[in-house]
Amino acid sequence: MSPGRRGVAAVLLTACALLLAQSSWGQSCKDLTDLRVRFLEHGTFKQAIESEEAAQRASTTSSPECALYCEAHQWVSYTRAADFGWNMAERYSRFKKGMAKMDSLVNTDPNDAVLRSLRLSVSGTAPRFLGEDTHWEADAKAVMQVSQTNFWEASPEFSKWISDLAADILQQLDTTP
């Protein structure tokens, strides 16, 4: 095989491996479906805290592949609880701490589209003046990438919500996926 064809073959094999890995993301983790439903039902501080606690429990009992996403859901719920507080200083502190934890998780694997998607689920709904819109484009594109897999197959309502959010953000930024 010529060097050019070997390069093309290597790229194709890498792409296939990535697609296979993405299609199996979260499929062995039943906890993720429950955590996504809980996320969509955050309507009170108490519900957000209960979701955070459920994610924390799941992150300690799940497989290593699943535990990372459960931990991310823990910080998403922690951060979203800031929506329901009364004290503005506490709300801001909770939001910033949760976003710092999400950023830390994403920084451990910047190419993990699922982690980027989960970060967008919080930053993409936060007011822009909080300054958490710096990763919107990359995170929204990550959502679109994950949406092409069956990762959210068991959670069609979450899939639609996060995909619509990403599309809206990309439109605001005048960017194509």
C-alpha positions as CSV (number, residue, x, y, z in Angstrom):
1,M,0.0,0.0,0.0
2,S,1.4,3.4,-0.9
3,P,2.1,5.9,1.9
4,G,-0.8,8.1,0.8
5,R,-3.3,5.3,1.0
6,R,-1.9,4.2,4.4
7,G,-2.6,7.7,5.6
8,V,-6.1,7.7,4.3
9,A,-6.7,4.2,5.8
10,A,-5.4,5.4,9.2
11,V,-7.7,8.4,9.1
12,L,-10.7,6.2,8.2
13,L,-9.9,3.6,10.9
14,T,-9.5,6.4,13.5
15,A,-12.8,7.9,12.4
16,C,-14.5,4.6,12.6
17,A,-13.1,3.9,16.1
18,L,-14.3,7.3,17.3
19,L,-17.8,6.7,15.9
20,L,-17.9,3.3,17.6
21,A,-16.8,4.8,20.9
22,Q,-19.3,7.6,20.7
23,S,-22.1,5.3,19.8
24,S,-21.5,3.3,23.0
25,W,-21.1,6.3,25.3
26,G,-23.4,6.0,28.3
27,Q,-25.1,2.9,26.9
28,S,-24.0,0.8,29.8
29,C,-25.0,3.4,32.4
30,K,-28.7,3.3,33.4
31,D,-28.1,6.1,35.9
32,L,-27.6,8.6,33.1
33,T,-31.2,8.4,32.0
34,D,-32.5,9.1,35.5
35,L,-30.0,12.0,35.9
36,R,-31.1,13.5,32.6
37,V,-34.8,13.3,33.6
38,R,-34.0,14.8,37.0
39,F,-32.1,17.7,35.2
40,L,-35.1,18.5,33.1
41,E,-37.3,18.5,36.1
42,H,-35.3,21.0,38.2
43,G,-38.0,23.4,39.3
44,T,-37.0,24.0,42.8
45,F,-33.8,24.3,44.9
46,K,-34.7,21.0,46.6
47,Q,-35.1,19.2,43.3
48,A,-31.7,20.4,42.1
49,I,-30.1,19.3,45.4
50,E,-31.8,15.9,45.2
51,S,-30.5,15.5,41.6
52,E,-27.0,16.5,42.7
53,E,-27.1,13.9,45.5
54,A,-28.4,11.2,43.1
55,A,-25.6,12.0,40.7
56,Q,-23.0,11.9,43.5
57,R,-24.3,8.4,44.6
58,A,-24.3,7.2,41.0
59,S,-20.7,8.5,40.5
60,T,-19.5,6.3,43.3
61,T,-21.4,3.1,42.3
62,S,-21.2,3.3,38.5
63,S,-18.5,1.9,36.1
64,P,-15.5,4.1,35.6
65,E,-16.8,5.1,32.1
66,C,-20.1,6.1,33.6
67,A,-18.8,7.7,36.8
68,L,-17.2,10.6,35.0
69,Y,-20.6,11.6,33.4
70,C,-22.4,11.1,36.6
71,E,-19.9,13.4,38.3
72,A,-20.5,15.9,35.6
73,H,-24.3,15.7,36.2
74,Q,-23.5,16.2,39.9
75,W,-21.9,19.6,39.1
76,V,-24.5,20.5,36.6
77,S,-27.2,20.0,39.3
78,Y,-25.0,21.8,41.8
79,T,-24.7,24.8,39.5
80,R,-28.4,24.8,38.4
81,A,-29.4,25.0,42.1
82,A,-28.1,28.6,41.9
83,D,-31.2,29.4,39.9
84,F,-33.4,28.9,43.0
85,G,-31.6,30.6,45.8
86,W,-32.6,33.9,47.5
87,N,-29.2,35.2,48.4
88,M,-27.5,36.7,45.3
89,A,-24.0,36.3,46.7
90,E,-24.6,32.6,47.5
91,R,-26.2,32.0,44.1
92,Y,-23.2,33.6,42.3
93,S,-20.7,31.7,44.4
94,R,-22.5,28.4,43.8
95,F,-22.8,29.1,40.1
96,K,-19.1,30.0,39.8
97,K,-17.9,27.0,41.8
98,G,-20.0,24.6,39.8
99,M,-18.8,26.0,36.5
100,A,-15.2,25.8,37.7
101,K,-15.8,22.1,38.5
102,M,-17.3,21.6,35.0
103,D,-14.4,23.4,33.4
104,S,-12.0,21.2,35.3
105,L,-13.8,18.0,34.1
106,V,-13.8,19.3,30.5
107,N,-10.1,20.2,30.8
108,T,-9.2,16.6,31.8
109,D,-10.4,15.6,28.3
110,P,-11.1,18.6,26.1
111,N,-12.2,16.3,23.2
112,D,-14.9,14.6,25.2
113,A,-18.0,15.9,23.5
114,V,-20.3,14.6,26.2
115,L,-18.6,16.6,28.9
116,R,-18.7,19.7,26.7
117,S,-22.4,19.1,26.1
118,L,-23.1,18.9,29.8
119,R,-21.2,22.1,30.4
120,L,-23.3,23.8,27.8
121,S,-26.4,22.6,29.5
122,V,-25.6,25.1,32.3
123,S,-23.5,27.8,30.6
124,G,-25.9,28.0,27.7
125,T,-28.8,28.9,29.9
126,A,-26.9,31.4,32.1
127,P,-27.1,35.1,31.6
128,R,-24.2,36.2,29.4
129,F,-23.0,38.9,31.9
130,L,-21.8,36.0,34.1
131,G,-19.1,35.4,31.6
132,E,-19.6,31.7,31.0
133,D,-20.1,32.1,27.2
134,T,-16.5,31.7,26.2
135,H,-16.8,28.0,25.3
136,W,-20.2,28.2,23.7
137,E,-19.2,27.6,20.1
138,A,-17.0,24.6,20.8
139,D,-19.5,23.2,23.3
140,A,-22.5,23.7,21.0
141,K,-20.6,21.9,18.2
142,A,-19.9,19.1,20.6
143,V,-23.6,18.8,21.3
144,M,-24.2,18.5,17.6
145,Q,-21.5,15.9,17.4
146,V,-23.1,13.8,20.2
147,S,-26.5,14.3,18.7
148,Q,-25.3,12.3,15.6
149,T,-24.8,9.3,17.9
150,N,-27.2,7.3,20.0
151,F,-25.8,8.6,23.3
152,W,-29.1,10.3,24.3
153,E,-31.3,7.7,22.7
154,A,-32.9,6.7,26.0
155,S,-33.6,10.4,26.8
156,P,-35.3,11.9,23.7
157,E,-36.7,14.9,25.6
158,F,-33.2,15.8,26.9
159,S,-31.7,15.1,23.4
160,K,-34.2,17.6,21.8
161,W,-33.7,20.2,24.5
162,I,-29.9,20.1,24.4
163,S,-29.8,20.0,20.6
164,D,-32.2,22.9,20.4
165,L,-30.1,24.9,22.9
166,A,-26.9,24.2,20.8
167,A,-28.6,25.2,17.6
168,D,-29.9,28.4,19.1
169,I,-26.5,29.3,20.5
170,L,-24.8,28.6,17.1
171,Q,-27.4,30.8,15.5
172,Q,-26.8,33.6,18.0
173,L,-23.1,33.3,17.2
174,D,-23.8,33.2,13.5
175,T,-21.9,29.9,13.2
176,T,-22.7,26.7,11.4
177,P,-22.3,23.4,13.2
